[in-house]
Amino acid sequence: MPQLSIIVTAYNIESYIEQCLDSVAAQTITDFEALVVDDGSSDSTPEKIQAYADRDSRFIPVLLGENSPGGVATAANAGLDRARGEWVGFVDGDDWAEPDMFEKLLRAAADTGADLSMCKYSEVDDATGQPKEPADARRWDSVSPGLHRLDPEGTKTFLRFIAVPWRKLYRRSLLEDNEIRFPVGDYFYEDNPFHWFSLVSAGSIAIVPEVLCYHRVARAGQTMATADERLFKIFAHHDTIYTWLESRGLLETYQTTLLSWVISQLEWISRRTPQNLRKTLYETVQPIFAQYTLPLIIQALNEGNKGEYARRLSTAIAKQNYARYELVIGGRPATNNPALVAVHHLRYSGVRKTAELTRNYARNRMRDSTRLSQLRPLSWRSTESNADLMFGLAILQQQLDQIDQRLARIEAAQQRSGRDERD
């Protein structure tokens, strides 16, 4: 029996799979099996997996005959069903790990008696190779190294981290005793229910606040790169988690945390949603909000420390006010005051776009009139006209151009200085 089972999932990643497997082979802990599951790739990924297994007996190819619908759940479960180790870890087939990643995670969990352990990770842009921090990087500021008990408040703390399984190590008995698997269906982001099931079931978690693995982003064909209706499938996991909590008598404890998770997904997906799909998004999430009272929705917003955009969007959906929802998701401020609308557009759209919007507004208002004085004023104050506003925008534009020129000169000077130092 190996001490550790590492599950690698792959699909059409022939350009990346060997780097991933190399990083697994280089692990400082050597007592492991690597179950490399290919989800019916149509490129040379399966052949590369088989060739690697032929060279290293620790690598076990699990080649599925056809691609499963949705995401990675079927492949990950196939690995879990074959795993024999005391501990289980994951690696995405287009990612890679530091050589000591699994040794550090295993030592942290085993030494403290924790049910699972977790480390930091870094995102790497596939096009540029530049690393960047993931969205939950600031959450680590309030989390100390070592053992954390997973009482309800502690569990809620870690539920707010990004759900990815490939920066964690799991005691396999935790998964087997609680019958934890990835939900299979025609949707994405199955790691979210898995994240909830594992943390809520566990008694403790060991924290290793080091970047030990690297997640490739902006890769062609990657789920996160999509900006269409498929993203809406993440909301199906609400009902999966809701039902699971309810069956264990834990719904009252975690329902606002679950709704706060829904609101977080709504925030970032709504900003990526094209206009022709806004109604579909509304129709997807409205039944979820209908399951909660308005006080619970407000409590979820407060618990998640949500900003004005999330509050206005959630309230509109909760009250089934589609017109208000359209205004919020369209970027309109919560006012019809023309001056405040102009300030909003200056802040979020920039001077050029604001001037364009103002010009178009004036032209539309002038269709049935030949004199500017006959327009209803669009003003900063009641005594100022459209012309005053346009003049102000022109001045702002001039100042912006001057700033751009100054920045360009500073940047050029810095580049010359850098060349002089190298010479």
Disulfide bonds with the S-S distance in Angstrom:
none
